[in-house]
Amino acid sequence: MDDHFWMHAKFMMKPLGLKYQRIDICPNFFLLYHDEYENFIGCKTCQHAWYKPDNGGGRILIAYKKLRYFPITLRLQRLFIFLKIIEQVT
């Protein structure tokens, strides 16, 4: 998806307190660069590079693919809190 979509989604979710975690992944979906793999330069299975080639002298590294992880526990807690409130009101 394009970055504009994610910027809009982030703008809408922030006031609700719904956060997500961005995790870089292998372009071939073999490896998540997270926890013990976050210092790897490339995928250990397919040997594909983690970051896009640098076209200039910039220091910003851009990952080929990104995963957005939305923790489900906070959402379920909010759901059940709202259900309890609805039961008390009715």
PDB file as gemmi writes it, atoms N, CA and C in Angstrom:
CRYST1    1.000    1.000    1.000  90.00  90.00  90.00 P 1                      
ATOM      1  N   MET A   1       0.847  -1.172   0.000  1.00  0.00           N  
ATOM      2  CA  MET A   1       0.000   0.000   0.000  1.00  0.00           C  
ATOM      3  C   MET A   1       0.897   1.242   0.000  1.00  0.00           C  
ATOM      4  N   ASP A   2       0.337   2.291  -0.470  1.00  0.00           N  
ATOM      5  CA  ASP A   2       1.172   3.493  -0.540  1.00  0.00           C  
ATOM      6  C   ASP A   2       1.270   4.170   0.827  1.00  0.00           C  
ATOM      7  N   ASP A   3       2.268   5.014   0.959  1.00  0.00           N  
ATOM      8  CA  ASP A   3       2.546   5.657   2.238  1.00  0.00           C  
ATOM      9  C   ASP A   3       1.450   6.629   2.667  1.00  0.00           C  
ATOM     10  N   HIS A   4       0.725   7.204   1.700  1.00  0.00           N  
ATOM     11  CA  HIS A   4      -0.351   8.134   2.041  1.00  0.00           C  
ATOM     12  C   HIS A   4      -1.438   7.422   2.849  1.00  0.00           C  
ATOM     13  N   PHE A   5      -1.754   6.191   2.465  1.00  0.00           N  
ATOM     14  CA  PHE A   5      -2.760   5.408   3.185  1.00  0.00           C  
ATOM     15  C   PHE A   5      -2.343   5.209   4.640  1.00  0.00           C  
ATOM     16  N   TRP A   6      -1.075   4.842   4.865  1.00  0.00           N  
ATOM     17  CA  TRP A   6      -0.606   4.585   6.220  1.00  0.00           C  
ATOM     18  C   TRP A   6      -0.539   5.853   7.054  1.00  0.00           C  
ATOM     19  N   MET A   7      -0.202   6.965   6.414  1.00  0.00           N  
ATOM     20  CA  MET A   7      -0.181   8.233   7.143  1.00  0.00           C  
ATOM     21  C   MET A   7      -1.590   8.593   7.605  1.00  0.00           C  
ATOM     22  N   HIS A   8      -2.577   8.379   6.744  1.00  0.00           N  
ATOM     23  CA  HIS A   8      -3.972   8.668   7.091  1.00  0.00           C  
ATOM     24  C   HIS A   8      -4.446   7.722   8.205  1.00  0.00           C  
ATOM     25  N   ALA A   9      -4.097   6.436   8.090  1.00  0.00           N  
ATOM     26  CA  ALA A   9      -4.492   5.468   9.115  1.00  0.00           C  
ATOM     27  C   ALA A   9      -3.854   5.815  10.461  1.00  0.00           C  
ATOM     28  N   LYS A  10      -2.590   6.198  10.443  1.00  0.00           N  
ATOM     29  CA  LYS A  10      -1.895   6.577  11.676  1.00  0.00           C  
ATOM     30  C   LYS A  10      -2.546   7.811  12.299  1.00  0.00           C  
ATOM     31  N   PHE A  11      -2.928   8.775  11.472  1.00  0.00           N  
ATOM     32  CA  PHE A  11      -3.582   9.994  11.936  1.00  0.00           C  
ATOM     33  C   PHE A  11      -4.906   9.666  12.630  1.00  0.00           C  
ATOM     34  N   MET A  12      -5.657   8.693  12.099  1.00  0.00           N  
ATOM     35  CA  MET A  12      -6.952   8.329  12.676  1.00  0.00           C  
ATOM     36  C   MET A  12      -6.802   7.481  13.936  1.00  0.00           C  
ATOM     37  N   MET A  13      -5.769   6.646  14.012  1.00  0.00           N  
ATOM     38  CA  MET A  13      -5.625   5.717  15.128  1.00  0.00           C  
ATOM     39  C   MET A  13      -4.982   6.353  16.353  1.00  0.00           C  
ATOM     40  N   LYS A  14      -4.191   7.384  16.160  1.00  0.00           N  
ATOM     41  CA  LYS A  14      -3.464   7.988  17.273  1.00  0.00           C  
ATOM     42  C   LYS A  14      -4.388   8.507  18.376  1.00  0.00           C  
ATOM     43  N   PRO A  15      -5.473   9.255  18.062  1.00  0.00           N  
ATOM     44  CA  PRO A  15      -6.353   9.720  19.146  1.00  0.00           C  
ATOM     45  C   PRO A  15      -7.042   8.579  19.900  1.00  0.00           C  
ATOM     46  N   LEU A  16      -7.199   7.428  19.254  1.00  0.00           N  
ATOM     47  CA  LEU A  16      -7.837   6.289  19.902  1.00  0.00           C  
ATOM     48  C   LEU A  16      -6.869   5.516  20.797  1.00  0.00           C  
ATOM     49  N   GLY A  17      -5.600   5.830  20.696  1.00  0.00           N  
ATOM     50  CA  GLY A  17      -4.602   5.120  21.494  1.00  0.00           C  
ATOM     51  C   GLY A  17      -4.243   3.770  20.923  1.00  0.00           C  
ATOM     52  N   LEU A  18      -4.581   3.524  19.663  1.00  0.00           N  
ATOM     53  CA  LEU A  18      -4.270   2.254  19.021  1.00  0.00           C  
ATOM     54  C   LEU A  18      -2.936   2.387  18.299  1.00  0.00           C  
ATOM     55  N   LYS A  19      -1.919   1.769  18.844  1.00  0.00           N  
ATOM     56  CA  LYS A  19      -0.588   1.884  18.278  1.00  0.00           C  
ATOM     57  C   LYS A  19      -0.244   0.637  17.496  1.00  0.00           C  
ATOM     58  N   TYR A  20       0.747   0.786  16.621  1.00  0.00           N  
ATOM     59  CA  TYR A  20       1.253  -0.365  15.893  1.00  0.00           C  
ATOM     60  C   TYR A  20       2.759  -0.314  15.894  1.00  0.00           C  
ATOM     61  N   GLN A  21       3.354  -1.458  15.593  1.00  0.00           N  
ATOM     62  CA  GLN A  21       4.800  -1.567  15.555  1.00  0.00           C  
ATOM     63  C   GLN A  21       5.213  -1.870  14.122  1.00  0.00           C  
ATOM     64  N   ARG A  22       6.188  -1.123  13.615  1.00  0.00           N  
ATOM     65  CA  ARG A  22       6.670  -1.353  12.256  1.00  0.00           C  
ATOM     66  C   ARG A  22       7.896  -2.255  12.324  1.00  0.00           C  
ATOM     67  N   ILE A  23       7.842  -3.356  11.576  1.00  0.00           N  
ATOM     68  CA  ILE A  23       8.937  -4.318  11.544  1.00  0.00           C  
ATOM     69  C   ILE A  23       9.358  -4.488  10.088  1.00  0.00           C  
ATOM     70  N   ASP A  24      10.653  -4.355   9.811  1.00  0.00           N  
ATOM     71  CA  ASP A  24      11.169  -4.584   8.462  1.00  0.00           C  
ATOM     72  C   ASP A  24      11.212  -6.082   8.205  1.00  0.00           C  
ATOM     73  N   ILE A  25      10.900  -6.477   6.966  1.00  0.00           N  
ATOM     74  CA  ILE A  25      10.884  -7.892   6.614  1.00  0.00           C  
ATOM     75  C   ILE A  25      11.649  -8.124   5.320  1.00  0.00           C  
ATOM     76  N   CYS A  26      12.010  -9.359   5.091  1.00  0.00           N  
ATOM     77  CA  CYS A  26      12.665  -9.769   3.851  1.00  0.00           C  
ATOM     78  C   CYS A  26      11.684  -9.574   2.692  1.00  0.00           C  
ATOM     79  N   PRO A  27      12.141  -9.085   1.528  1.00  0.00           N  
ATOM     80  CA  PRO A  27      11.222  -8.896   0.398  1.00  0.00           C  
ATOM     81  C   PRO A  27      10.575 -10.195  -0.079  1.00  0.00           C  
ATOM     82  N   ASN A  28      11.192 -11.322   0.222  1.00  0.00           N  
ATOM     83  CA  ASN A  28      10.634 -12.624  -0.161  1.00  0.00           C  
ATOM     84  C   ASN A  28       9.887 -13.294   0.988  1.00  0.00           C  
ATOM     85  N   PHE A  29       9.663 -12.559   2.072  1.00  0.00           N  
ATOM     86  CA  PHE A  29       8.886 -12.992   3.243  1.00  0.00           C  
ATOM     87  C   PHE A  29       9.503 -14.174   3.988  1.00  0.00           C  
ATOM     88  N   PHE A  30      10.843 -14.270   3.982  1.00  0.00           N  
ATOM     89  CA  PHE A  30      11.499 -15.347   4.711  1.00  0.00           C  
ATOM     90  C   PHE A  30      11.853 -14.972   6.141  1.00  0.00           C  
ATOM     91  N   LEU A  31      12.104 -13.688   6.418  1.00  0.00           N  
ATOM     92  CA  LEU A  31      12.671 -13.307   7.700  1.00  0.00           C  
ATOM     93  C   LEU A  31      12.116 -11.974   8.176  1.00  0.00           C  
ATOM     94  N   LEU A  32      11.808 -11.906   9.466  1.00  0.00           N  
ATOM     95  CA  LEU A  32      11.468 -10.640  10.112  1.00  0.00           C  
ATOM     96  C   LEU A  32      12.734 -10.112  10.761  1.00  0.00           C  
ATOM     97  N   TYR A  33      13.109  -8.885  10.447  1.00  0.00           N  
ATOM     98  CA  TYR A  33      14.293  -8.281  11.059  1.00  0.00           C  
ATOM     99  C   TYR A  33      13.879  -7.706  12.406  1.00  0.00           C  
ATOM    100  N   HIS A  34      13.741  -8.607  13.358  1.00  0.00           N  
ATOM    101  CA  HIS A  34      13.232  -8.248  14.666  1.00  0.00           C  
ATOM    102  C   HIS A  34      13.949  -9.112  15.712  1.00  0.00           C  
ATOM    103  N   ASP A  35      14.050  -8.627  16.912  1.00  0.00           N  
ATOM    104  CA  ASP A  35      14.704  -9.319  18.031  1.00  0.00           C  
ATOM    105  C   ASP A  35      16.137  -9.718  17.683  1.00  0.00           C  
ATOM    106  N   GLU A  36      16.422 -11.018  17.608  1.00  0.00           N  
ATOM    107  CA  GLU A  36      17.806 -11.439  17.397  1.00  0.00           C  
ATOM    108  C   GLU A  36      18.288 -11.215  15.967  1.00  0.00           C  
ATOM    109  N   TYR A  37      17.384 -10.929  15.028  1.00  0.00           N  
ATOM    110  CA  TYR A  37      17.758 -10.717  13.628  1.00  0.00           C  
ATOM    111  C   TYR A  37      17.846  -9.241  13.243  1.00  0.00           C  
ATOM    112  N   GLU A  38      17.658  -8.326  14.184  1.00  0.00           N  
ATOM    113  CA  GLU A  38      17.609  -6.918  13.826  1.00  0.00           C  
ATOM    114  C   GLU A  38      18.960  -6.347  13.412  1.00  0.00           C  
ATOM    115  N   ASN A  39      20.053  -7.044  13.657  1.00  0.00           N  
ATOM    116  CA  ASN A  39      21.365  -6.566  13.238  1.00  0.00           C  
ATOM    117  C   ASN A  39      21.854  -7.215  11.949  1.00  0.00           C  
ATOM    118  N   PHE A  40      21.042  -8.079  11.348  1.00  0.00           N  
ATOM    119  CA  PHE A  40      21.427  -8.718  10.091  1.00  0.00           C  
ATOM    120  C   PHE A  40      21.416  -7.694   8.970  1.00  0.00           C  
ATOM    121  N   ILE A  41      22.265  -7.880   7.975  1.00  0.00           N  
ATOM    122  CA  ILE A  41      22.309  -6.987   6.811  1.00  0.00           C  
ATOM    123  C   ILE A  41      21.410  -7.506   5.701  1.00  0.00           C  
ATOM    124  N   GLY A  42      21.264  -8.817   5.623  1.00  0.00           N  
ATOM    125  CA  GLY A  42      20.428  -9.427   4.594  1.00  0.00           C  
ATOM    126  C   GLY A  42      19.786 -10.690   5.130  1.00  0.00           C  
ATOM    127  N   CYS A  43      18.908 -11.261   4.326  1.00  0.00           N  
ATOM    128  CA  CYS A  43      18.185 -12.475   4.706  1.00  0.00           C  
ATOM    129  C   CYS A  43      19.141 -13.661   4.707  1.00  0.00           C  
ATOM    130  N   LYS A  44      19.068 -14.496   5.737  1.00  0.00           N  
ATOM    131  CA  LYS A  44      19.970 -15.642   5.803  1.00  0.00           C  
ATOM    132  C   LYS A  44      19.479 -16.799   4.937  1.00  0.00           C  
ATOM    133  N   THR A  45      18.228 -16.753   4.472  1.00  0.00           N  
ATOM    134  CA  THR A  45      17.701 -17.813   3.626  1.00  0.00           C  
ATOM    135  C   THR A  45      17.904 -17.518   2.144  1.00  0.00           C  
ATOM    136  N   CYS A  46      17.460 -16.334   1.696  1.00  0.00           N  
ATOM    137  CA  CYS A  46      17.529 -16.013   0.266  1.00  0.00           C  
ATOM    138  C   CYS A  46      18.664 -15.061  -0.084  1.00  0.00           C  
ATOM    139  N   GLN A  47      19.392 -14.563   0.926  1.00  0.00           N  
ATOM    140  CA  GLN A  47      20.536 -13.658   0.743  1.00  0.00           C  
ATOM    141  C   GLN A  47      20.157 -12.307   0.130  1.00  0.00           C  
ATOM    142  N   HIS A  48      18.901 -11.942   0.170  1.00  0.00           N  
ATOM    143  CA  HIS A  48      18.461 -10.645  -0.366  1.00  0.00           C  
ATOM    144  C   HIS A  48      18.799  -9.554   0.642  1.00  0.00           C  
ATOM    145  N   ALA A  49      19.209  -8.395   0.139  1.00  0.00           N  
ATOM    146  CA  ALA A  49      19.576  -7.281   1.014  1.00  0.00           C  
ATOM    147  C   ALA A  49      18.362  -6.762   1.770  1.00  0.00           C  
ATOM    148  N   TRP A  50      18.596  -6.249   2.950  1.00  0.00           N  
ATOM    149  CA  TRP A  50      17.537  -5.698   3.786  1.00  0.00           C  
ATOM    150  C   TRP A  50      17.089  -4.339   3.268  1.00  0.00           C  
ATOM    151  N   TYR A  51      18.057  -3.488   2.928  1.00  0.00           N  
ATOM    152  CA  TYR A  51      17.761  -2.121   2.531  1.00  0.00           C  
ATOM    153  C   TYR A  51      17.946  -1.907   1.038  1.00  0.00           C  
ATOM    154  N   LYS A  52      17.233  -0.914   0.508  1.00  0.00           N  
ATOM    155  CA  LYS A  52      17.392  -0.510  -0.879  1.00  0.00           C  
ATOM    156  C   LYS A  52      18.767   0.140  -1.053  1.00  0.00           C  
ATOM    157  N   PRO A  53      19.339   0.038  -2.257  1.00  0.00           N  
ATOM    158  CA  PRO A  53      20.657   0.657  -2.472  1.00  0.00           C  
ATOM    159  C   PRO A  53      20.606   2.170  -2.262  1.00  0.00           C  
ATOM    160  N   ASP A  54      21.674   2.696  -1.703  1.00  0.00           N  
ATOM    161  CA  ASP A  54      21.779   4.126  -1.432  1.00  0.00           C  
ATOM    162  C   ASP A  54      22.172   4.847  -2.715  1.00  0.00           C  
ATOM    163  N   ASN A  55      21.330   5.773  -3.187  1.00  0.00           N  
ATOM    164  CA  ASN A  55      21.590   6.491  -4.441  1.00  0.00           C  
ATOM    165  C   ASN A  55      22.422   7.752  -4.245  1.00  0.00           C  
ATOM    166  N   GLY A  56      22.717   8.091  -3.050  1.00  0.00           N  
ATOM    167  CA  GLY A  56      23.474   9.309  -2.794  1.00  0.00           C  
ATOM    168  C   GLY A  56      24.259   9.173  -1.515  1.00  0.00           C  
ATOM    169  N   GLY A  57      24.583  10.288  -0.949  1.00  0.00           N  
ATOM    170  CA  GLY A  57      25.342  10.282   0.292  1.00  0.00           C  
ATOM    171  C   GLY A  57      24.464  10.286   1.518  1.00  0.00           C  
ATOM    172  N   GLY A  58      23.181   9.984   1.358  1.00  0.00           N  
ATOM    173  CA  GLY A  58      22.257  10.026   2.493  1.00  0.00           C  
ATOM    174  C   GLY A  58      22.502   8.916   3.491  1.00  0.00           C  
ATOM    175  N   ARG A  59      22.126   9.166   4.703  1.00  0.00           N  
ATOM    176  CA  ARG A  59      22.311   8.181   5.771  1.00  0.00           C  
ATOM    177  C   ARG A  59      21.032   7.408   6.063  1.00  0.00           C  
ATOM    178  N   ILE A  60      19.955   7.763   5.420  1.00  0.00           N  
ATOM    179  CA  ILE A  60      18.679   7.111   5.681  1.00  0.00           C  
ATOM    180  C   ILE A  60      18.622   5.799   4.907  1.00  0.00           C  
ATOM    181  N   LEU A  61      18.402   4.701   5.622  1.00  0.00           N  
ATOM    182  CA  LEU A  61      18.266   3.393   5.007  1.00  0.00           C  
ATOM    183  C   LEU A  61      16.783   3.073   4.890  1.00  0.00           C  
ATOM    184  N   ILE A  62      16.364   2.665   3.707  1.00  0.00           N  
ATOM    185  CA  ILE A  62      14.956   2.373   3.451  1.00  0.00           C  
ATOM    186  C   ILE A  62      14.812   0.873   3.205  1.00  0.00           C  
ATOM    187  N   ALA A  63      13.997   0.221   4.000  1.00  0.00           N  
ATOM    188  CA  ALA A  63      13.778  -1.216   3.870  1.00  0.00           C  
ATOM    189  C   ALA A  63      12.930  -1.517   2.645  1.00  0.00           C  
ATOM    190  N   TYR A  64      13.147  -2.695   2.063  1.00  0.00           N  
ATOM    191  CA  TYR A  64      12.358  -3.108   0.904  1.00  0.00           C  
ATOM    192  C   TYR A  64      10.892  -3.311   1.276  1.00  0.00           C  
ATOM    193  N   LYS A  65      10.643  -3.991   2.382  1.00  0.00           N  
ATOM    194  CA  LYS A  65       9.264  -4.250   2.814  1.00  0.00           C  
ATOM    195  C   LYS A  65       9.143  -3.994   4.308  1.00  0.00           C  
ATOM    196  N   LYS A  66       7.929  -3.603   4.725  1.00  0.00           N  
ATOM    197  CA  LYS A  66       7.650  -3.328   6.131  1.00  0.00           C  
ATOM    198  C   LYS A  66       6.358  -4.034   6.526  1.00  0.00           C  
ATOM    199  N   LEU A  67       6.360  -4.511   7.732  1.00  0.00           N  
ATOM    200  CA  LEU A  67       5.190  -5.155   8.299  1.00  0.00           C  
ATOM    201  C   LEU A  67       4.663  -4.263   9.406  1.00  0.00           C  
ATOM    202  N   ARG A  68       3.371  -4.038   9.442  1.00  0.00           N  
ATOM    203  CA  ARG A  68       2.763  -3.297  10.544  1.00  0.00           C  
ATOM    204  C   ARG A  68       2.070  -4.293  11.453  1.00  0.00           C  
ATOM    205  N   TYR A  69       2.528  -4.354  12.684  1.00  0.00           N  
ATOM    206  CA  TYR A  69       1.999  -5.295  13.662  1.00  0.00           C  
ATOM    207  C   TYR A  69       1.078  -4.538  14.611  1.00  0.00           C  
ATOM    208  N   PHE A  70      -0.181  -4.938  14.620  1.00  0.00           N  
ATOM    209  CA  PHE A  70      -1.184  -4.334  15.488  1.00  0.00           C  
ATOM    210  C   PHE A  70      -1.466  -5.314  16.630  1.00  0.00           C  
ATOM    211  N   PRO A  71      -0.974  -5.044  17.836  1.00  0.00           N  
ATOM    212  CA  PRO A  71      -1.223  -5.957  18.958  1.00  0.00           C  
ATOM    213  C   PRO A  71      -2.724  -6.094  19.220  1.00  0.00           C  
ATOM    214  N   ILE A  72      -3.181  -7.305  19.351  1.00  0.00           N  
ATOM    215  CA  ILE A  72      -4.609  -7.564  19.505  1.00  0.00           C  
ATOM    216  C   ILE A  72      -5.076  -7.412  20.954  1.00  0.00           C  
ATOM    217  N   THR A  73      -4.176  -7.540  21.929  1.00  0.00           N  
ATOM    218  CA  THR A  73      -4.615  -7.537  23.325  1.00  0.00           C  
ATOM    219  C   THR A  73      -5.271  -6.225  23.736  1.00  0.00           C  
ATOM    220  N   LEU A  74      -4.704  -5.095  23.352  1.00  0.00           N  
ATOM    221  CA  LEU A  74      -5.318  -3.814  23.712  1.00  0.00           C  
ATOM    222  C   LEU A  74      -6.687  -3.667  23.077  1.00  0.00           C  
ATOM    223  N   ARG A  75      -6.831  -4.132  21.858  1.00  0.00           N  
ATOM    224  CA  ARG A  75      -8.119  -4.020  21.180  1.00  0.00           C  
ATOM    225  C   ARG A  75      -9.181  -4.891  21.848  1.00  0.00           C  
ATOM    226  N   LEU A  76      -8.790  -6.095  22.255  1.00  0.00           N  
ATOM    227  CA  LEU A  76      -9.741  -6.966  22.942  1.00  0.00           C  
ATOM    228  C   LEU A  76     -10.119  -6.406  24.313  1.00  0.00           C  
ATOM    229  N   GLN A  77      -9.148  -5.851  25.027  1.00  0.00           N  
ATOM    230  CA  GLN A  77      -9.452  -5.255  26.319  1.00  0.00           C  
ATOM    231  C   GLN A  77     -10.451  -4.117  26.164  1.00  0.00           C  
ATOM    232  N   ARG A  78     -10.252  -3.278  25.178  1.00  0.00           N  
ATOM    233  CA  ARG A  78     -11.182  -2.169  24.954  1.00  0.00           C  
ATOM    234  C   ARG A  78     -12.567  -2.675  24.572  1.00  0.00           C  
ATOM    235  N   LEU A  79     -12.606  -3.717  23.748  1.00  0.00           N  
ATOM    236  CA  LEU A  79     -13.886  -4.283  23.345  1.00  0.00           C  
ATOM    237  C   LEU A  79     -14.670  -4.767  24.558  1.00  0.00           C  
ATOM    238  N   PHE A  80     -14.009  -5.519  25.440  1.00  0.00           N  
ATOM    239  CA  PHE A  80     -14.711  -6.051  26.597  1.00  0.00           C  
ATOM    240  C   PHE A  80     -15.082  -4.964  27.600  1.00  0.00           C  
ATOM    241  N   ILE A  81     -14.274  -3.930  27.708  1.00  0.00           N  
ATOM    242  CA  ILE A  81     -14.632  -2.805  28.579  1.00  0.00           C  
ATOM    243  C   ILE A  81     -15.891  -2.126  28.044  1.00  0.00           C  
ATOM    244  N   PHE A  82     -15.942  -1.916  26.725  1.00  0.00           N  
ATOM    245  CA  PHE A  82     -17.125  -1.294  26.132  1.00  0.00           C  
ATOM    246  C   PHE A  82     -18.353  -2.179  26.295  1.00  0.00           C  
ATOM    247  N   LEU A  83     -18.201  -3.494  26.159  1.00  0.00           N  
ATOM    248  CA  LEU A  83     -19.337  -4.405  26.348  1.00  0.00           C  
ATOM    249  C   LEU A  83     -19.850  -4.342  27.781  1.00  0.00           C  
ATOM    250  N   LYS A  84     -18.945  -4.257  28.767  1.00  0.00           N  
ATOM    251  CA  LYS A  84     -19.383  -4.156  30.161  1.00  0.00           C  
ATOM    252  C   LYS A  84     -20.101  -2.850  30.415  1.00  0.00           C  
ATOM    253  N   ILE A  85     -19.613  -1.770  29.814  1.00  0.00           N  
ATOM    254  CA  ILE A  85     -20.276  -0.460  29.967  1.00  0.00           C  
ATOM    255  C   ILE A  85     -21.657  -0.501  29.348  1.00  0.00           C  
ATOM    256  N   ILE A  86     -21.781  -1.105  28.193  1.00  0.00           N  
ATOM    257  CA  ILE A  86     -23.090  -1.202  27.523  1.00  0.00           C  
ATOM    258  C   ILE A  86     -24.060  -2.014  28.375  1.00  0.00           C  
ATOM    259  N   GLU A  87     -23.589  -3.115  28.982  1.00  0.00           N  
ATOM    260  CA  GLU A  87     -24.460  -3.910  29.843  1.00  0.00           C  
ATOM    261  C   GLU A  87     -24.938  -3.110  31.051  1.00  0.00           C  
ATOM    262  N   GLN A  88     -24.069  -2.300  31.630  1.00  0.00           N  
ATOM    263  CA  GLN A  88     -24.442  -1.511  32.796  1.00  0.00           C  
ATOM    264  C   GLN A  88     -25.430  -0.406  32.448  1.00  0.00           C  
ATOM    265  N   VAL A  89     -25.308   0.143  31.256  1.00  0.00           N  
ATOM    266  CA  VAL A  89     -26.179   1.250  30.843  1.00  0.00           C  
ATOM    267  C   VAL A  89     -27.580   0.732  30.516  1.00  0.00           C  
ATOM    268  N   THR A  90     -27.671  -0.441  29.919  1.00  0.00           N  
ATOM    269  CA  THR A  90     -28.995  -0.951  29.517  1.00  0.00           C  
ATOM    270  C   THR A  90     -29.663  -1.729  30.596  1.00  0.00           C  
TER     271      THR A  90                                                      
END                                                                             
